[in-house]
Amino acid sequence: MIKRTVLLTLAMLAFMVTSASADKVDKIIKENKEACGAEILDNVKSVTLNAEVTMMGMVKKVNFLALMPDKFKVEETTNGVKVTLATNGKTGWVDQMGQKMTLPHENVAGQFKQFEILYQSPFSDLDRDSTEVKMSGRETIDNIDAFKMTATEKDGSKTTLWVAKDSKFVIQAKSETSQGVFIIKFKDYKNFNGATVATNIDITMQGAIINFKTVSLKFNEKMSAADFDPPADAKPAPMGQ
């Protein structure tokens, strides 16, 4: 009888600890979204972003336009050479040194998700039904006291996030995927149109560091869907591209 009572007590304590941890996770996520301006970021209709990307000493200027939910255009200029990649939600296209080609929308849509890191909270598209998020304690990152959280997807990929205790902003993330380990540092948070985002982001992968610096950012500027259509003289890309 005593053994059974002890086991039931331990089970109840375990449940209480798990519930408390889950409540803490939800509280931190909620506070992060509020700090970043969830009311603005959850209702973004368009994005106009200018940034500088530096990798291995090479600087690339990037102009990013997005019209929700599925239209975007990225213009990248390196040493005076401009490359444009875009989609109107149905047809993707590329313009590289005057060579204009259409591509399946699916072939370029992934680029859109990559740029979300520049204006969205890492928690913005977190699906709690398919992702298990747990508290992993507290650590000091770059002299900042932070909560450490681990998110595990159903496919086994894992992301660790460090959320600053005082500011509520994500200051670091570590993503472990089949493609390798990525470490992302979020710095220099600034407010744009009511939303607060990191304007200086370092991504480290396989020993290389890519730095993104946001120069300007605007939300909900008026745009035309026609701005994302492929040029009239674009031709289908050869098979395999």
C-alpha positions, 0 to 999 in steps of 0.5 A: 500500500505504501509503495503504491502511494509513493508511486502515485505521489511521484507520478503526480509530482512528475505531472505537476513539473511537466505542466509547470514547464509547459506553462513556462514555455507558453508564457515565454513564447507569448512574451516574445511575440508581444515584444516583437509586435505580434499584432503587426507581424501576424497581419503583414500584407506586404514587406519591403526590405533592404539589406546587406549580406556579407560572406567571406569578405564579399558584400551583396546588396539585397532588395526583398519585396513580398506580397502575401501570401505567395508573391515575392521578388529578391534582387541581389547585386554583387560587384554591380551584377544584379540577379532577380529571383521572383514568383507571382504565386504560380510561376517563378522566374529569374533574370540573370545578366539579361537572361530571363527564364521561367521556373516552377513556383515550387523551385523558388518558393523556398527562398521566401521562407529563408528571408522570413528570418529577417522580419519575423520572430523564430516563434512566428510559425511554430506549430505546437501540435507538431513540435514539442517545446521544452525548457532546458534551463538558463544560460548566459549568452554574450553576457545576457541572461537567457532562457534555453528552450528546445523545440523538436519536430516530428521528423527529429530535427531540433532547434535550441533557442535562447530567449533573453530574460529581460528583453524577451527577444530571441538572441541565439538559435541552434538548428540541427537538421539533416543538412548540418548544424546552424548557429544563428545570432540575433542582434541590434533589435530595432522598431519598424512600423510597430514591429521590433526585429533583429537588424544584425544576424549572423548565421554560422554553418560549416565554419562559414559566417553569413552576416545579414544587416537590415538597412530599411524595412517597411510593412504594408506598403502598397504593391501591385500583383503585376510587379511579380509577374515574369517578364514577357520575354522570359523563356522556360528554363531548360530541364533540370534547372 
